[in-house]
């Protein structure tokens, strides 16, 4: 019998480089980890790995968006959103569809994946803005050689969940109060991630009414989300307008107006003491005609001034300065000889008598 001498185990000594220390153990993942269990369940990861491996064998890489309208997977096709972003020709699309169908059947993803994938063309044409915002958000849920899965826009998911909550019958909400709390809590988590990416800037209710207008939400639900966000994170996520102050009702106002007036007894008047002093000298009133003559004359009766004799070139337009100098030459102001006009008178002839 041959004995085998085994070497000492490596990594047990204190000086061994393979000793496991506390620094080698990573801290637990925070709840805000990128993997969104509402969009992808843990049971979907083996199916995505299978799809990625098959696409890699076909030398394909596909990026698609995945999202859900409800906090927990329900399996309904209307709740799941699957939108391939990569442009595929017809042969590549058939290969991709066949691989996803086989992976969904093998790993029990459910018929909702195939139904949502069949509606992707209509969803993409109708939601170009959704695709653009989801790509800009770039929240990666799964990524391997053949497949990349991105989460849809959080604002879109938030509004979808509020719409689902608004469509819930009131009797169900009364019987199950945790139903509404679950939806509000998931919306608060989505809002917190979005506010963090926007450097802590809160949103206004008008923003939620303006974006994705086909999904309508009420201010009451937004107010509930804002209150829950404030209670959890101690900061504003949605800045709601202040409620107007209640005005007094007409009944209360009429009660004040119809009250009988309070009669007050008149106080006894006392004659004030008169101060004895020099009598004021009354000046004679001014004559109204003198008052009228003392006023400043009105410009209405002032006659307009006539044309004035030009003194400089600026007083005559449109004559130029050169023309003015030619006209007013050096000989203009010289004294010229006086010309005397002689008019002959008729000759007088003496008459003799």
C-alpha positions in Angstrom: 0.0 0.0 0.0 1.5 3.3 -1.1 0.9 6.2 1.2 0.3 9.7 -0.3 1.7 12.6 1.6 -0.5 15.6 1.1 1.0 19.1 1.3 0.1 21.4 4.0 -2.9 23.5 3.2 -2.0 26.9 1.7 -3.5 30.0 3.3 -3.7 28.7 6.9 -0.6 30.5 8.2 -0.6 34.0 9.4 2.0 35.1 6.8 0.2 33.5 3.8 -1.0 36.0 1.1 -4.2 34.0 0.7 -5.5 34.5 4.2 -9.0 35.7 4.2 -9.3 39.0 6.1 -12.3 41.2 6.9 -11.0 43.7 4.3 -11.6 41.2 1.6 -15.3 40.9 2.4 -17.4 43.4 0.5 -20.2 45.2 2.4 -23.8 44.1 1.6 -25.5 45.7 -1.4 -27.7 48.7 -0.6 -31.4 48.7 -1.5 -30.5 51.2 -4.2 -28.5 48.7 -6.2 -29.0 49.0 -10.0 -30.7 45.6 -10.1 -34.4 46.4 -10.0 -36.3 43.4 -8.7 -39.6 45.0 -9.8 -38.4 45.0 -13.5 -36.4 41.7 -13.4 -36.9 38.9 -10.9 -34.1 36.7 -9.8 -35.7 33.8 -11.7 -35.3 35.7 -15.0 -31.5 35.9 -14.8 -30.8 32.3 -15.9 -33.1 32.9 -18.9 -31.3 36.1 -19.8 -27.9 34.3 -19.5 -29.1 31.6 -21.9 -30.4 34.2 -24.4 -27.1 36.1 -24.2 -25.1 33.0 -24.8 -27.2 31.9 -27.8 -27.0 35.4 -29.4 -23.2 35.4 -28.9 -23.0 32.2 -30.8 -24.9 33.9 -33.7 -22.5 36.9 -33.5 -25.4 39.2 -32.4 -25.7 41.7 -29.6 -29.1 43.1 -28.8 -30.0 45.9 -26.4 -33.5 46.1 -25.1 -35.6 47.9 -22.5 -37.5 46.1 -19.8 -40.0 47.6 -17.4 -43.1 46.9 -15.4 -46.1 49.0 -14.4 -46.7 47.2 -11.1 -44.3 46.9 -8.2 -44.5 43.1 -8.2 -44.5 40.9 -11.4 -48.0 39.8 -12.2 -47.4 37.9 -15.4 -49.9 40.0 -17.4 -48.7 41.1 -20.9 -50.2 44.5 -20.4 -48.0 45.1 -17.4 -44.6 44.2 -19.0 -42.7 46.4 -21.4 -40.1 44.8 -23.7 -38.6 47.1 -26.4 -35.6 46.0 -28.4 -33.5 49.1 -29.2 -31.0 47.5 -31.6 -32.0 47.8 -35.3 -32.3 44.2 -36.6 -32.9 43.1 -40.2 -35.6 40.5 -40.8 -33.3 37.3 -40.6 -31.6 38.6 -37.4 -35.0 39.5 -35.9 -36.3 35.9 -36.6 -33.2 34.5 -34.9 -33.6 36.8 -31.9 -37.3 36.0 -31.5 -36.7 32.3 -31.8 -34.0 32.4 -29.1 -36.1 34.5 -26.7 -39.1 32.2 -27.2 -37.0 29.1 -26.5 -35.4 30.7 -23.4 -38.8 31.8 -22.1 -40.2 28.3 -22.5 -37.2 26.6 -21.0 -36.9 28.8 -17.9 -40.6 29.5 -17.4 -40.5 33.3 -18.1 -44.2 33.2 -19.0 -46.1 34.1 -22.1 -46.0 37.8 -21.1 -42.5 38.2 -22.4 -43.4 36.9 -25.9 -46.6 39.0 -26.0 -44.7 42.1 -24.9 -42.0 41.4 -27.5 -44.6 41.0 -30.2 -46.0 44.5 -29.4 -42.6 46.2 -29.4 -43.0 47.8 -32.9 -46.1 49.6 -31.9 -44.7 50.5 -28.5 -41.5 51.9 -30.1 -43.3 54.0 -32.8 -45.6 55.4 -30.1 -42.9 56.0 -27.5 -39.9 57.4 -29.2 -39.4 59.8 -26.3 -39.5 56.9 -23.9 -36.7 55.1 -25.8 -34.6 58.3 -25.9 -35.0 59.0 -22.2 -34.3 55.4 -21.3 -31.1 55.3 -23.3 -30.0 58.6 -21.7 -30.8 57.2 -18.2 -28.6 54.2 -19.1 -29.5 52.1 -16.0 -28.1 48.6 -16.8 -30.0 45.7 -15.3 -28.2 42.9 -17.1 -25.2 42.9 -19.5 -23.2 40.1 -21.1 -21.6 39.4 -24.5 -24.8 38.9 -26.5 -27.5 40.8 -24.5 -27.8 44.1 -22.6 -31.0 44.9 -20.7 -31.7 48.5 -19.7 -34.4 49.8 -17.3 -37.1 52.0 -18.8 -37.3 55.6 -17.8 -38.1 55.8 -14.1 -40.6 58.7 -14.6 -42.5 56.6 -17.1 -42.6 53.7 -14.6 -43.7 56.0 -11.8 -46.6 57.4 -13.8 -47.6 53.9 -14.9 -47.8 52.7 -11.3 -49.8 55.8 -10.3 -52.2 55.1 -13.1 -52.6 51.5 -12.0 -53.2 52.7 -8.5 -55.8 55.2 -9.7 -57.6 52.5 -11.6 -57.9 50.3 -8.5 -61.5 50.0 -7.3 -62.0 51.9 -4.0 -63.4 48.7 -2.3 -60.2 46.9 -2.9 -58.1 49.7 -1.5 -60.3 49.8 1.6 -60.1 46.1 2.2 -56.3 46.0 1.6 -54.6 49.2 2.8 -51.2 47.7 2.1 -52.0 47.7 -1.6 -51.8 51.5 -1.9 -48.8 51.6 0.5 -46.9 49.2 -1.7 -47.4 51.4 -4.8 -46.6 54.6 -3.0 -43.4 53.1 -1.6 -42.2 51.9 -5.0 -42.9 55.4 -6.5 -40.9 57.0 -3.7 -37.9 54.7 -4.4 -38.1 55.6 -8.2 -38.4 59.3 -7.4 -35.4 59.2 -5.1 -33.2 57.6 -7.7 -34.3 60.2 -10.2 -33.8 63.1 -7.8 -30.3 61.8 -7.0 -29.4 61.7 -10.6 -30.6 65.3 -11.0 -28.2 66.5 -8.3 -30.9 66.7 -5.6 -33.3 69.0 -7.5 -37.0 68.3 -6.8 -39.7 68.2 -9.4 -42.9 70.2 -9.7 -46.4 68.7 -10.3 -46.6 70.4 -13.6 -43.6 68.3 -14.8 -45.5 65.1 -14.2 -48.6 66.4 -16.0 -46.5 67.5 -19.0 -44.3 64.5 -19.6 -45.9 61.3 -21.0 -49.3 63.0 -21.3 -51.0 59.7 -22.3 -50.5 58.6 -18.6 -52.7 60.9 -16.5 -52.2 61.2 -12.8 -54.0 63.3 -10.2 -52.6 65.8 -7.8 -53.9 63.8 -4.8 -51.6 60.8 -5.7 -48.7 63.2 -6.3 -49.3 64.8 -2.9 -49.2 61.4 -1.2 -45.9 60.5 -2.9 -44.5 63.9 -1.9 -45.5 63.4 1.8 -44.1 59.8 1.8 -40.9 61.1 0.2 -40.5 63.9 2.8 -41.1 61.4 5.6 -38.5 58.9 4.4 -35.7 61.2 3.2 -36.4 64.4 5.0 -36.2 66.5 1.9 -38.5 67.7 -0.9 -39.0 65.3 -3.9 -42.1 67.0 -5.3 -42.7 70.7 -4.5 -46.5 70.9 -4.1 -48.1 74.4 -4.1 -49.4 75.7 -0.8 -53.1 75.2 -0.2 -55.1 78.5 -0.4 -56.3 79.9 2.9 -60.1 79.2 3.4 -62.2 82.3 2.9 -65.0 83.1 5.4 -68.3 81.5 4.5 -71.2 83.8 3.5 -73.2 82.7 6.6 -70.5 83.8 9.0 -70.1 87.1 7.1 -73.9 87.7 7.3 -73.9 87.0 11.0 -71.4 89.8 11.5 -73.4 92.1 9.3 -76.8 91.4 10.9 -75.6 92.0 14.4 -77.5 94.9 16.0 -75.3 98.0 16.2 -74.2 99.2 19.6 -75.7 102.5 20.7 -73.3 104.8 22.5 -74.5 107.6 24.7 -73.2 110.9 23.6 -70.7 112.4 26.0 -71.5 115.8 27.5 -69.8 118.5 25.6 -67.7 121.0 27.6 -67.1 124.5 26.2 -63.4 124.9 25.6 -61.7 127.8 27.3 -61.0 130.6 24.9 -57.7 132.3 24.8 -57.7 136.0 25.2 -55.3 137.7 22.9 -54.9 140.4 20.3 -57.6 140.3 17.7 -56.6 139.2 14.3 -56.5 141.9 11.7 -58.6 141.0 8.7 -57.0 141.9 5.5 -59.2 143.1 2.7 -59.9 140.6 0.1 -58.2 141.0 -3.2 -60.1 142.1 -6.2 -60.9 139.2 -8.5 -59.8 141.2 -11.5 -56.4 141.8 -9.9 -56.1 138.1 -9.2 -56.8 137.2 -12.8 -54.3 139.8 -14.0 -51.7 138.5 -11.6 -51.7 135.0 -13.2 -49.2 134.1 -15.8 -50.5 134.8 -19.3 -51.7 131.7 -21.2 -49.8 130.7 -24.3 -53.0 130.0 -26.1 -53.5 133.7 -27.0 -49.8 134.3 -27.9 -49.5 134.8 -31.7 -47.1 132.6 -33.5 -43.8 134.0 -34.5 -43.2 134.6 -38.2 -40.2 133.7 -40.2 -36.9 135.2 -39.1 -34.1 136.6 -41.2 -31.4 133.9 -41.6 -28.2 134.6 -39.9 -26.2 131.5 -40.4 -26.2 128.5 -42.8 -28.1 126.4 -40.2 -31.1 128.7 -40.4 -31.6 127.9 -44.1 -32.3 124.4 -45.2 -31.5 122.5 -47.4 -28.8 125.0 -48.5 -25.3 123.9 -47.8 -22.6 125.8 -46.0 -20.6 126.3 -49.2 -23.7 127.7 -51.0 -24.2 130.1 -48.1 -20.7 131.3 -48.3 -21.0 131.9 -52.0 -24.2 133.8 -51.5 -22.9 135.8 -48.6 -19.5 136.8 -50.2 -17.1 139.5 -49.0 -18.8 142.1 -51.2 -22.2 141.6 -49.6 -21.6 143.9 -46.6 -19.6 146.6 -48.5 -21.3 150.0 -48.9 -22.3 150.5 -52.5 -22.7 154.0 -54.1 -26.1 155.5 -53.7 -27.9 155.8 -57.0 -30.1 158.8 -57.4 -32.9 158.6 -59.9 -33.6 161.9 -61.7 -37.1 162.4 -63.0 -37.4 165.4 -65.4 -40.3 167.7 -64.6 -42.3 169.3 -67.5 -41.0 172.8 -68.7 -43.1 175.7 -67.5 -44.0 178.2 -70.2 -44.9 181.7 -69.0 -48.2 183.1 -70.1 -48.5 186.7 -70.8 -51.7 188.5 -70.6 
